[in-house]
Amino acid sequence: MYWKTTFTGLLVTIAVSIPSFAADHPGKALFAKVKCNTCHSVESQGIEAARGEDKAPDMSNAATLIPSAEWAKKFVLREEAKDGKKHRKPYKGTEKDLEQIIDWLLTLKTS
């Protein structure tokens, strides 16, 4: 019985920790630092796009929109296209920052 209670407690702890991990992830701060929020919003994280109505897709559900981290990296670096279109703006951050941003985005999934 003890193991069952401990295991249940562990699952609850993990479930409660996941949203705060996404909020505290360094990729979230980098998203704003390299100005991804000029075009993209992440409404689930309280991030609004600066461009208003002429914005790119909301990234709140990025984990289901992005096929893989490698694809996302190539798309942002304009080496890959989606529906025949490349990423609108050239990425101006470091490759390491981009990897952290993508890592954070891949934690985002709305219910």
Phi and psi restraints in degrees (range 20) as a CNS / XPLOR table:
assign (resid 1 and name C) (resid 2 and name N)
       (resid 2 and name CA) (resid 2 and name C) 1.0 -58.4 20.0 2
assign (resid 2 and name N) (resid 2 and name CA)
       (resid 2 and name C) (resid 3 and name N) 1.0 -45.8 20.0 2
assign (resid 2 and name C) (resid 3 and name N)
       (resid 3 and name CA) (resid 3 and name C) 1.0 -62.2 20.0 2
assign (resid 3 and name N) (resid 3 and name CA)
       (resid 3 and name C) (resid 4 and name N) 1.0 -35.5 20.0 2
assign (resid 3 and name C) (resid 4 and name N)
       (resid 4 and name CA) (resid 4 and name C) 1.0 -66.3 20.0 2
assign (resid 4 and name N) (resid 4 and name CA)
       (resid 4 and name C) (resid 5 and name N) 1.0 -42.8 20.0 2
assign (resid 4 and name C) (resid 5 and name N)
       (resid 5 and name CA) (resid 5 and name C) 1.0 -66.1 20.0 2
assign (resid 5 and name N) (resid 5 and name CA)
       (resid 5 and name C) (resid 6 and name N) 1.0 -43.0 20.0 2
assign (resid 5 and name C) (resid 6 and name N)
       (resid 6 and name CA) (resid 6 and name C) 1.0 -64.3 20.0 2
assign (resid 6 and name N) (resid 6 and name CA)
       (resid 6 and name C) (resid 7 and name N) 1.0 -43.7 20.0 2
assign (resid 6 and name C) (resid 7 and name N)
       (resid 7 and name CA) (resid 7 and name C) 1.0 -63.3 20.0 2
assign (resid 7 and name N) (resid 7 and name CA)
       (resid 7 and name C) (resid 8 and name N) 1.0 -43.2 20.0 2
assign (resid 7 and name C) (resid 8 and name N)
       (resid 8 and name CA) (resid 8 and name C) 1.0 -62.1 20.0 2
assign (resid 8 and name N) (resid 8 and name CA)
       (resid 8 and name C) (resid 9 and name N) 1.0 -43.1 20.0 2
assign (resid 8 and name C) (resid 9 and name N)
       (resid 9 and name CA) (resid 9 and name C) 1.0 -61.5 20.0 2
assign (resid 9 and name N) (resid 9 and name CA)
       (resid 9 and name C) (resid 10 and name N) 1.0 -40.2 20.0 2
assign (resid 9 and name C) (resid 10 and name N)
       (resid 10 and name CA) (resid 10 and name C) 1.0 -63.7 20.0 2
assign (resid 10 and name N) (resid 10 and name CA)
       (resid 10 and name C) (resid 11 and name N) 1.0 -43.6 20.0 2
assign (resid 10 and name C) (resid 11 and name N)
       (resid 11 and name CA) (resid 11 and name C) 1.0 -62.9 20.0 2
assign (resid 11 and name N) (resid 11 and name CA)
       (resid 11 and name C) (resid 12 and name N) 1.0 -40.6 20.0 2
assign (resid 11 and name C) (resid 12 and name N)
       (resid 12 and name CA) (resid 12 and name C) 1.0 -64.0 20.0 2
assign (resid 12 and name N) (resid 12 and name CA)
       (resid 12 and name C) (resid 13 and name N) 1.0 -43.8 20.0 2
assign (resid 12 and name C) (resid 13 and name N)
       (resid 13 and name CA) (resid 13 and name C) 1.0 -60.0 20.0 2
assign (resid 13 and name N) (resid 13 and name CA)
       (resid 13 and name C) (resid 14 and name N) 1.0 -44.1 20.0 2
assign (resid 13 and name C) (resid 14 and name N)
       (resid 14 and name CA) (resid 14 and name C) 1.0 -64.3 20.0 2
assign (resid 14 and name N) (resid 14 and name CA)
       (resid 14 and name C) (resid 15 and name N) 1.0 -45.9 20.0 2
assign (resid 14 and name C) (resid 15 and name N)
       (resid 15 and name CA) (resid 15 and name C) 1.0 -61.4 20.0 2
assign (resid 15 and name N) (resid 15 and name CA)
       (resid 15 and name C) (resid 16 and name N) 1.0 -39.0 20.0 2
assign (resid 15 and name C) (resid 16 and name N)
       (resid 16 and name CA) (resid 16 and name C) 1.0 -72.7 20.0 2
assign (resid 16 and name N) (resid 16 and name CA)
       (resid 16 and name C) (resid 17 and name N) 1.0 -31.1 20.0 2
assign (resid 16 and name C) (resid 17 and name N)
       (resid 17 and name CA) (resid 17 and name C) 1.0 -76.9 20.0 2
assign (resid 17 and name N) (resid 17 and name CA)
       (resid 17 and name C) (resid 18 and name N) 1.0 -27.5 20.0 2
assign (resid 17 and name C) (resid 18 and name N)
       (resid 18 and name CA) (resid 18 and name C) 1.0 -59.4 20.0 2
assign (resid 18 and name N) (resid 18 and name CA)
       (resid 18 and name C) (resid 19 and name N) 1.0 -50.8 20.0 2
assign (resid 18 and name C) (resid 19 and name N)
       (resid 19 and name CA) (resid 19 and name C) 1.0 -59.9 20.0 2
assign (resid 19 and name N) (resid 19 and name CA)
       (resid 19 and name C) (resid 20 and name N) 1.0 -37.9 20.0 2
assign (resid 19 and name C) (resid 20 and name N)
       (resid 20 and name CA) (resid 20 and name C) 1.0 -70.9 20.0 2
assign (resid 20 and name N) (resid 20 and name CA)
       (resid 20 and name C) (resid 21 and name N) 1.0 -30.0 20.0 2
assign (resid 20 and name C) (resid 21 and name N)
       (resid 21 and name CA) (resid 21 and name C) 1.0 -60.8 20.0 2
assign (resid 21 and name N) (resid 21 and name CA)
       (resid 21 and name C) (resid 22 and name N) 1.0 -45.7 20.0 2
assign (resid 21 and name C) (resid 22 and name N)
       (resid 22 and name CA) (resid 22 and name C) 1.0 -62.1 20.0 2
assign (resid 22 and name N) (resid 22 and name CA)
       (resid 22 and name C) (resid 23 and name N) 1.0 -39.5 20.0 2
assign (resid 22 and name C) (resid 23 and name N)
       (resid 23 and name CA) (resid 23 and name C) 1.0 -71.0 20.0 2
assign (resid 23 and name N) (resid 23 and name CA)
       (resid 23 and name C) (resid 24 and name N) 1.0 -33.8 20.0 2
assign (resid 23 and name C) (resid 24 and name N)
       (resid 24 and name CA) (resid 24 and name C) 1.0 -94.6 20.0 2
assign (resid 24 and name N) (resid 24 and name CA)
       (resid 24 and name C) (resid 25 and name N) 1.0 -2.3 20.0 2
assign (resid 24 and name C) (resid 25 and name N)
       (resid 25 and name CA) (resid 25 and name C) 1.0 -63.1 20.0 2
assign (resid 25 and name N) (resid 25 and name CA)
       (resid 25 and name C) (resid 26 and name N) 1.0 136.4 20.0 2
assign (resid 25 and name C) (resid 26 and name N)
       (resid 26 and name CA) (resid 26 and name C) 1.0 -60.1 20.0 2
assign (resid 26 and name N) (resid 26 and name CA)
       (resid 26 and name C) (resid 27 and name N) 1.0 -24.3 20.0 2
assign (resid 26 and name C) (resid 27 and name N)
       (resid 27 and name CA) (resid 27 and name C) 1.0 -62.5 20.0 2
assign (resid 27 and name N) (resid 27 and name CA)
       (resid 27 and name C) (resid 28 and name N) 1.0 -29.2 20.0 2
assign (resid 27 and name C) (resid 28 and name N)
       (resid 28 and name CA) (resid 28 and name C) 1.0 -64.4 20.0 2
assign (resid 28 and name N) (resid 28 and name CA)
       (resid 28 and name C) (resid 29 and name N) 1.0 -47.0 20.0 2
assign (resid 28 and name C) (resid 29 and name N)
       (resid 29 and name CA) (resid 29 and name C) 1.0 -66.1 20.0 2
assign (resid 29 and name N) (resid 29 and name CA)
       (resid 29 and name C) (resid 30 and name N) 1.0 -37.8 20.0 2
assign (resid 29 and name C) (resid 30 and name N)
       (resid 30 and name CA) (resid 30 and name C) 1.0 -67.6 20.0 2
assign (resid 30 and name N) (resid 30 and name CA)
       (resid 30 and name C) (resid 31 and name N) 1.0 -32.3 20.0 2
assign (resid 30 and name C) (resid 31 and name N)
       (resid 31 and name CA) (resid 31 and name C) 1.0 -54.2 20.0 2
assign (resid 31 and name N) (resid 31 and name CA)
       (resid 31 and name C) (resid 32 and name N) 1.0 -44.0 20.0 2
assign (resid 31 and name C) (resid 32 and name N)
       (resid 32 and name CA) (resid 32 and name C) 1.0 -77.3 20.0 2
assign (resid 32 and name N) (resid 32 and name CA)
       (resid 32 and name C) (resid 33 and name N) 1.0 -39.6 20.0 2
assign (resid 32 and name C) (resid 33 and name N)
       (resid 33 and name CA) (resid 33 and name C) 1.0 -59.4 20.0 2
assign (resid 33 and name N) (resid 33 and name CA)
       (resid 33 and name C) (resid 34 and name N) 1.0 -42.1 20.0 2
assign (resid 33 and name C) (resid 34 and name N)
       (resid 34 and name CA) (resid 34 and name C) 1.0 -93.1 20.0 2
assign (resid 34 and name N) (resid 34 and name CA)
       (resid 34 and name C) (resid 35 and name N) 1.0 10.6 20.0 2
assign (resid 34 and name C) (resid 35 and name N)
       (resid 35 and name CA) (resid 35 and name C) 1.0 68.1 20.0 2
assign (resid 35 and name N) (resid 35 and name CA)
       (resid 35 and name C) (resid 36 and name N) 1.0 33.1 20.0 2
assign (resid 35 and name C) (resid 36 and name N)
       (resid 36 and name CA) (resid 36 and name C) 1.0 -62.1 20.0 2
assign (resid 36 and name N) (resid 36 and name CA)
       (resid 36 and name C) (resid 37 and name N) 1.0 -28.9 20.0 2
assign (resid 36 and name C) (resid 37 and name N)
       (resid 37 and name CA) (resid 37 and name C) 1.0 -77.1 20.0 2
assign (resid 37 and name N) (resid 37 and name CA)
       (resid 37 and name C) (resid 38 and name N) 1.0 2.3 20.0 2
assign (resid 37 and name C) (resid 38 and name N)
       (resid 38 and name CA) (resid 38 and name C) 1.0 -62.1 20.0 2
assign (resid 38 and name N) (resid 38 and name CA)
       (resid 38 and name C) (resid 39 and name N) 1.0 -40.8 20.0 2
assign (resid 38 and name C) (resid 39 and name N)
       (resid 39 and name CA) (resid 39 and name C) 1.0 -110.6 20.0 2
assign (resid 39 and name N) (resid 39 and name CA)
       (resid 39 and name C) (resid 40 and name N) 1.0 -38.1 20.0 2
assign (resid 39 and name C) (resid 40 and name N)
       (resid 40 and name CA) (resid 40 and name C) 1.0 -98.5 20.0 2
assign (resid 40 and name N) (resid 40 and name CA)
       (resid 40 and name C) (resid 41 and name N) 1.0 140.0 20.0 2
assign (resid 40 and name C) (resid 41 and name N)
       (resid 41 and name CA) (resid 41 and name C) 1.0 -102.7 20.0 2
assign (resid 41 and name N) (resid 41 and name CA)
       (resid 41 and name C) (resid 42 and name N) 1.0 162.1 20.0 2
assign (resid 41 and name C) (resid 42 and name N)
       (resid 42 and name CA) (resid 42 and name C) 1.0 -137.0 20.0 2
assign (resid 42 and name N) (resid 42 and name CA)
       (resid 42 and name C) (resid 43 and name N) 1.0 76.9 20.0 2
assign (resid 42 and name C) (resid 43 and name N)
       (resid 43 and name CA) (resid 43 and name C) 1.0 -56.3 20.0 2
assign (resid 43 and name N) (resid 43 and name CA)
       (resid 43 and name C) (resid 44 and name N) 1.0 -35.1 20.0 2
assign (resid 43 and name C) (resid 44 and name N)
       (resid 44 and name CA) (resid 44 and name C) 1.0 -64.9 20.0 2
assign (resid 44 and name N) (resid 44 and name CA)
       (resid 44 and name C) (resid 45 and name N) 1.0 -18.0 20.0 2
assign (resid 44 and name C) (resid 45 and name N)
       (resid 45 and name CA) (resid 45 and name C) 1.0 -111.3 20.0 2
assign (resid 45 and name N) (resid 45 and name CA)
       (resid 45 and name C) (resid 46 and name N) 1.0 8.0 20.0 2
assign (resid 45 and name C) (resid 46 and name N)
       (resid 46 and name CA) (resid 46 and name C) 1.0 75.7 20.0 2
assign (resid 46 and name N) (resid 46 and name CA)
       (resid 46 and name C) (resid 47 and name N) 1.0 23.6 20.0 2
assign (resid 46 and name C) (resid 47 and name N)
       (resid 47 and name CA) (resid 47 and name C) 1.0 -106.2 20.0 2
assign (resid 47 and name N) (resid 47 and name CA)
       (resid 47 and name C) (resid 48 and name N) 1.0 121.7 20.0 2
assign (resid 47 and name C) (resid 48 and name N)
       (resid 48 and name CA) (resid 48 and name C) 1.0 -103.8 20.0 2
assign (resid 48 and name N) (resid 48 and name CA)
       (resid 48 and name C) (resid 49 and name N) 1.0 146.1 20.0 2
assign (resid 48 and name C) (resid 49 and name N)
       (resid 49 and name CA) (resid 49 and name C) 1.0 -75.7 20.0 2
assign (resid 49 and name N) (resid 49 and name CA)
       (resid 49 and name C) (resid 50 and name N) 1.0 138.2 20.0 2
assign (resid 49 and name C) (resid 50 and name N)
       (resid 50 and name CA) (resid 50 and name C) 1.0 -71.5 20.0 2
assign (resid 50 and name N) (resid 50 and name CA)
       (resid 50 and name C) (resid 51 and name N) 1.0 -25.2 20.0 2
assign (resid 50 and name C) (resid 51 and name N)
       (resid 51 and name CA) (resid 51 and name C) 1.0 -79.3 20.0 2
assign (resid 51 and name N) (resid 51 and name CA)
       (resid 51 and name C) (resid 52 and name N) 1.0 -5.9 20.0 2
assign (resid 51 and name C) (resid 52 and name N)
       (resid 52 and name CA) (resid 52 and name C) 1.0 68.8 20.0 2
assign (resid 52 and name N) (resid 52 and name CA)
       (resid 52 and name C) (resid 53 and name N) 1.0 -123.9 20.0 2
assign (resid 52 and name C) (resid 53 and name N)
       (resid 53 and name CA) (resid 53 and name C) 1.0 -73.4 20.0 2
assign (resid 53 and name N) (resid 53 and name CA)
       (resid 53 and name C) (resid 54 and name N) 1.0 -22.0 20.0 2
assign (resid 53 and name C) (resid 54 and name N)
       (resid 54 and name CA) (resid 54 and name C) 1.0 -92.5 20.0 2
assign (resid 54 and name N) (resid 54 and name CA)
       (resid 54 and name C) (resid 55 and name N) 1.0 45.6 20.0 2
assign (resid 54 and name C) (resid 55 and name N)
       (resid 55 and name CA) (resid 55 and name C) 1.0 -101.1 20.0 2
assign (resid 55 and name N) (resid 55 and name CA)
       (resid 55 and name C) (resid 56 and name N) 1.0 162.1 20.0 2
assign (resid 55 and name C) (resid 56 and name N)
       (resid 56 and name CA) (resid 56 and name C) 1.0 -79.2 20.0 2
assign (resid 56 and name N) (resid 56 and name CA)
       (resid 56 and name C) (resid 57 and name N) 1.0 177.2 20.0 2
assign (resid 56 and name C) (resid 57 and name N)
       (resid 57 and name CA) (resid 57 and name C) 1.0 -59.2 20.0 2
assign (resid 57 and name N) (resid 57 and name CA)
       (resid 57 and name C) (resid 58 and name N) 1.0 145.4 20.0 2
assign (resid 57 and name C) (resid 58 and name N)
       (resid 58 and name CA) (resid 58 and name C) 1.0 -65.5 20.0 2
assign (resid 58 and name N) (resid 58 and name CA)
       (resid 58 and name C) (resid 59 and name N) 1.0 138.0 20.0 2
assign (resid 58 and name C) (resid 59 and name N)
       (resid 59 and name CA) (resid 59 and name C) 1.0 -101.2 20.0 2
assign (resid 59 and name N) (resid 59 and name CA)
       (resid 59 and name C) (resid 60 and name N) 1.0 15.3 20.0 2
assign (resid 59 and name C) (resid 60 and name N)
       (resid 60 and name CA) (resid 60 and name C) 1.0 -58.7 20.0 2
assign (resid 60 and name N) (resid 60 and name CA)
       (resid 60 and name C) (resid 61 and name N) 1.0 -27.4 20.0 2
assign (resid 60 and name C) (resid 61 and name N)
       (resid 61 and name CA) (resid 61 and name C) 1.0 -115.8 20.0 2
assign (resid 61 and name N) (resid 61 and name CA)
       (resid 61 and name C) (resid 62 and name N) 1.0 33.8 20.0 2
assign (resid 61 and name C) (resid 62 and name N)
       (resid 62 and name CA) (resid 62 and name C) 1.0 -56.6 20.0 2
assign (resid 62 and name N) (resid 62 and name CA)
       (resid 62 and name C) (resid 63 and name N) 1.0 -33.9 20.0 2
assign (resid 62 and name C) (resid 63 and name N)
       (resid 63 and name CA) (resid 63 and name C) 1.0 -60.7 20.0 2
assign (resid 63 and name N) (resid 63 and name CA)
       (resid 63 and name C) (resid 64 and name N) 1.0 -26.6 20.0 2
assign (resid 63 and name C) (resid 64 and name N)
       (resid 64 and name CA) (resid 64 and name C) 1.0 -96.5 20.0 2
assign (resid 64 and name N) (resid 64 and name CA)
       (resid 64 and name C) (resid 65 and name N) 1.0 -14.7 20.0 2
assign (resid 64 and name C) (resid 65 and name N)
       (resid 65 and name CA) (resid 65 and name C) 1.0 -89.7 20.0 2
assign (resid 65 and name N) (resid 65 and name CA)
       (resid 65 and name C) (resid 66 and name N) 1.0 -29.5 20.0 2
assign (resid 65 and name C) (resid 66 and name N)
       (resid 66 and name CA) (resid 66 and name C) 1.0 -95.8 20.0 2
assign (resid 66 and name N) (resid 66 and name CA)
       (resid 66 and name C) (resid 67 and name N) 1.0 118.8 20.0 2
assign (resid 66 and name C) (resid 67 and name N)
       (resid 67 and name CA) (resid 67 and name C) 1.0 -62.1 20.0 2
assign (resid 67 and name N) (resid 67 and name CA)
       (resid 67 and name C) (resid 68 and name N) 1.0 -37.4 20.0 2
assign (resid 67 and name C) (resid 68 and name N)
       (resid 68 and name CA) (resid 68 and name C) 1.0 -165.5 20.0 2
assign (resid 68 and name N) (resid 68 and name CA)
       (resid 68 and name C) (resid 69 and name N) 1.0 162.5 20.0 2
assign (resid 68 and name C) (resid 69 and name N)
       (resid 69 and name CA) (resid 69 and name C) 1.0 -63.4 20.0 2
assign (resid 69 and name N) (resid 69 and name CA)
       (resid 69 and name C) (resid 70 and name N) 1.0 -40.3 20.0 2
assign (resid 69 and name C) (resid 70 and name N)
       (resid 70 and name CA) (resid 70 and name C) 1.0 -64.0 20.0 2
assign (resid 70 and name N) (resid 70 and name CA)
       (resid 70 and name C) (resid 71 and name N) 1.0 -43.2 20.0 2
assign (resid 70 and name C) (resid 71 and name N)
       (resid 71 and name CA) (resid 71 and name C) 1.0 -61.6 20.0 2
assign (resid 71 and name N) (resid 71 and name CA)
       (resid 71 and name C) (resid 72 and name N) 1.0 -45.7 20.0 2
assign (resid 71 and name C) (resid 72 and name N)
       (resid 72 and name CA) (resid 72 and name C) 1.0 -59.8 20.0 2
assign (resid 72 and name N) (resid 72 and name CA)
       (resid 72 and name C) (resid 73 and name N) 1.0 -42.9 20.0 2
assign (resid 72 and name C) (resid 73 and name N)
       (resid 73 and name CA) (resid 73 and name C) 1.0 -61.7 20.0 2
assign (resid 73 and name N) (resid 73 and name CA)
       (resid 73 and name C) (resid 74 and name N) 1.0 -46.7 20.0 2
assign (resid 73 and name C) (resid 74 and name N)
       (resid 74 and name CA) (resid 74 and name C) 1.0 -64.6 20.0 2
assign (resid 74 and name N) (resid 74 and name CA)
       (resid 74 and name C) (resid 75 and name N) 1.0 -37.6 20.0 2
assign (resid 74 and name C) (resid 75 and name N)
       (resid 75 and name CA) (resid 75 and name C) 1.0 -64.9 20.0 2
assign (resid 75 and name N) (resid 75 and name CA)
       (resid 75 and name C) (resid 76 and name N) 1.0 -47.4 20.0 2
assign (resid 75 and name C) (resid 76 and name N)
       (resid 76 and name CA) (resid 76 and name C) 1.0 -65.2 20.0 2
assign (resid 76 and name N) (resid 76 and name CA)
       (resid 76 and name C) (resid 77 and name N) 1.0 -34.3 20.0 2
assign (resid 76 and name C) (resid 77 and name N)
       (resid 77 and name CA) (resid 77 and name C) 1.0 -82.1 20.0 2
assign (resid 77 and name N) (resid 77 and name CA)
       (resid 77 and name C) (resid 78 and name N) 1.0 4.5 20.0 2
assign (resid 77 and name C) (resid 78 and name N)
       (resid 78 and name CA) (resid 78 and name C) 1.0 65.7 20.0 2
assign (resid 78 and name N) (resid 78 and name CA)
       (resid 78 and name C) (resid 79 and name N) 1.0 31.6 20.0 2
assign (resid 78 and name C) (resid 79 and name N)
       (resid 79 and name CA) (resid 79 and name C) 1.0 -101.3 20.0 2
assign (resid 79 and name N) (resid 79 and name CA)
       (resid 79 and name C) (resid 80 and name N) 1.0 -6.1 20.0 2
assign (resid 79 and name C) (resid 80 and name N)
       (resid 80 and name CA) (resid 80 and name C) 1.0 -138.8 20.0 2
assign (resid 80 and name N) (resid 80 and name CA)
       (resid 80 and name C) (resid 81 and name N) 1.0 150.9 20.0 2
assign (resid 80 and name C) (resid 81 and name N)
       (resid 81 and name CA) (resid 81 and name C) 1.0 -118.3 20.0 2
assign (resid 81 and name N) (resid 81 and name CA)
       (resid 81 and name C) (resid 82 and name N) 1.0 154.9 20.0 2
assign (resid 81 and name C) (resid 82 and name N)
       (resid 82 and name CA) (resid 82 and name C) 1.0 -122.7 20.0 2
assign (resid 82 and name N) (resid 82 and name CA)
       (resid 82 and name C) (resid 83 and name N) 1.0 123.9 20.0 2
assign (resid 82 and name C) (resid 83 and name N)
       (resid 83 and name CA) (resid 83 and name C) 1.0 53.8 20.0 2
assign (resid 83 and name N) (resid 83 and name CA)
       (resid 83 and name C) (resid 84 and name N) 1.0 37.8 20.0 2
assign (resid 83 and name C) (resid 84 and name N)
       (resid 84 and name CA) (resid 84 and name C) 1.0 78.5 20.0 2
assign (resid 84 and name N) (resid 84 and name CA)
       (resid 84 and name C) (resid 85 and name N) 1.0 3.4 20.0 2
assign (resid 84 and name C) (resid 85 and name N)
       (resid 85 and name CA) (resid 85 and name C) 1.0 -119.5 20.0 2
assign (resid 85 and name N) (resid 85 and name CA)
       (resid 85 and name C) (resid 86 and name N) 1.0 140.3 20.0 2
assign (resid 85 and name C) (resid 86 and name N)
       (resid 86 and name CA) (resid 86 and name C) 1.0 -92.0 20.0 2
assign (resid 86 and name N) (resid 86 and name CA)
       (resid 86 and name C) (resid 87 and name N) 1.0 164.6 20.0 2
assign (resid 86 and name C) (resid 87 and name N)
       (resid 87 and name CA) (resid 87 and name C) 1.0 -54.4 20.0 2
assign (resid 87 and name N) (resid 87 and name CA)
       (resid 87 and name C) (resid 88 and name N) 1.0 135.3 20.0 2
assign (resid 87 and name C) (resid 88 and name N)
       (resid 88 and name CA) (resid 88 and name C) 1.0 -61.9 20.0 2
assign (resid 88 and name N) (resid 88 and name CA)
       (resid 88 and name C) (resid 89 and name N) 1.0 -48.2 20.0 2
assign (resid 88 and name C) (resid 89 and name N)
       (resid 89 and name CA) (resid 89 and name C) 1.0 -107.6 20.0 2
assign (resid 89 and name N) (resid 89 and name CA)
       (resid 89 and name C) (resid 90 and name N) 1.0 143.8 20.0 2
assign (resid 89 and name C) (resid 90 and name N)
       (resid 90 and name CA) (resid 90 and name C) 1.0 -66.9 20.0 2
assign (resid 90 and name N) (resid 90 and name CA)
       (resid 90 and name C) (resid 91 and name N) 1.0 138.6 20.0 2
assign (resid 90 and name C) (resid 91 and name N)
       (resid 91 and name CA) (resid 91 and name C) 1.0 -77.3 20.0 2
assign (resid 91 and name N) (resid 91 and name CA)
       (resid 91 and name C) (resid 92 and name N) 1.0 132.8 20.0 2
assign (resid 91 and name C) (resid 92 and name N)
       (resid 92 and name CA) (resid 92 and name C) 1.0 -114.1 20.0 2
assign (resid 92 and name N) (resid 92 and name CA)
       (resid 92 and name C) (resid 93 and name N) 1.0 4.4 20.0 2
assign (resid 92 and name C) (resid 93 and name N)
       (resid 93 and name CA) (resid 93 and name C) 1.0 -92.5 20.0 2
assign (resid 93 and name N) (resid 93 and name CA)
       (resid 93 and name C) (resid 94 and name N) 1.0 -173.5 20.0 2
assign (resid 93 and name C) (resid 94 and name N)
       (resid 94 and name CA) (resid 94 and name C) 1.0 -83.1 20.0 2
assign (resid 94 and name N) (resid 94 and name CA)
       (resid 94 and name C) (resid 95 and name N) 1.0 161.5 20.0 2
assign (resid 94 and name C) (resid 95 and name N)
       (resid 95 and name CA) (resid 95 and name C) 1.0 -63.8 20.0 2
assign (resid 95 and name N) (resid 95 and name CA)
       (resid 95 and name C) (resid 96 and name N) 1.0 -39.1 20.0 2
assign (resid 95 and name C) (resid 96 and name N)
       (resid 96 and name CA) (resid 96 and name C) 1.0 -62.5 20.0 2
assign (resid 96 and name N) (resid 96 and name CA)
       (resid 96 and name C) (resid 97 and name N) 1.0 -42.5 20.0 2
assign (resid 96 and name C) (resid 97 and name N)
       (resid 97 and name CA) (resid 97 and name C) 1.0 -61.8 20.0 2
assign (resid 97 and name N) (resid 97 and name CA)
       (resid 97 and name C) (resid 98 and name N) 1.0 -43.0 20.0 2
assign (resid 97 and name C) (resid 98 and name N)
       (resid 98 and name CA) (resid 98 and name C) 1.0 -60.5 20.0 2
assign (resid 98 and name N) (resid 98 and name CA)
       (resid 98 and name C) (resid 99 and name N) 1.0 -42.6 20.0 2
assign (resid 98 and name C) (resid 99 and name N)
       (resid 99 and name CA) (resid 99 and name C) 1.0 -62.1 20.0 2
assign (resid 99 and name N) (resid 99 and name CA)
       (resid 99 and name C) (resid 100 and name N) 1.0 -39.4 20.0 2
assign (resid 99 and name C) (resid 100 and name N)
       (resid 100 and name CA) (resid 100 and name C) 1.0 -69.3 20.0 2
assign (resid 100 and name N) (resid 100 and name CA)
       (resid 100 and name C) (resid 101 and name N) 1.0 -37.3 20.0 2
assign (resid 100 and name C) (resid 101 and name N)
       (resid 101 and name CA) (resid 101 and name C) 1.0 -63.1 20.0 2
assign (resid 101 and name N) (resid 101 and name CA)
       (resid 101 and name C) (resid 102 and name N) 1.0 -47.2 20.0 2
assign (resid 101 and name C) (resid 102 and name N)
       (resid 102 and name CA) (resid 102 and name C) 1.0 -63.7 20.0 2
assign (resid 102 and name N) (resid 102 and name CA)
       (resid 102 and name C) (resid 103 and name N) 1.0 -41.3 20.0 2
assign (resid 102 and name C) (resid 103 and name N)
       (resid 103 and name CA) (resid 103 and name C) 1.0 -57.4 20.0 2
assign (resid 103 and name N) (resid 103 and name CA)
       (resid 103 and name C) (resid 104 and name N) 1.0 -43.9 20.0 2
assign (resid 103 and name C) (resid 104 and name N)
       (resid 104 and name CA) (resid 104 and name C) 1.0 -65.5 20.0 2
assign (resid 104 and name N) (resid 104 and name CA)
       (resid 104 and name C) (resid 105 and name N) 1.0 -46.8 20.0 2
assign (resid 104 and name C) (resid 105 and name N)
       (resid 105 and name CA) (resid 105 and name C) 1.0 -57.8 20.0 2
assign (resid 105 and name N) (resid 105 and name CA)
       (resid 105 and name C) (resid 106 and name N) 1.0 -36.0 20.0 2
assign (resid 105 and name C) (resid 106 and name N)
       (resid 106 and name CA) (resid 106 and name C) 1.0 -71.5 20.0 2
assign (resid 106 and name N) (resid 106 and name CA)
       (resid 106 and name C) (resid 107 and name N) 1.0 -6.7 20.0 2
assign (resid 106 and name C) (resid 107 and name N)
       (resid 107 and name CA) (resid 107 and name C) 1.0 -90.3 20.0 2
assign (resid 107 and name N) (resid 107 and name CA)
       (resid 107 and name C) (resid 108 and name N) 1.0 -8.9 20.0 2
assign (resid 107 and name C) (resid 108 and name N)
       (resid 108 and name CA) (resid 108 and name C) 1.0 -92.2 20.0 2
assign (resid 108 and name N) (resid 108 and name CA)
       (resid 108 and name C) (resid 109 and name N) 1.0 119.2 20.0 2
assign (resid 108 and name C) (resid 109 and name N)
       (resid 109 and name CA) (resid 109 and name C) 1.0 -149.7 20.0 2
assign (resid 109 and name N) (resid 109 and name CA)
       (resid 109 and name C) (resid 110 and name N) 1.0 119.0 20.0 2
assign (resid 109 and name C) (resid 110 and name N)
       (resid 110 and name CA) (resid 110 and name C) 1.0 -83.3 20.0 2
assign (resid 110 and name N) (resid 110 and name CA)
       (resid 110 and name C) (resid 111 and name N) 1.0 153.9 20.0 2
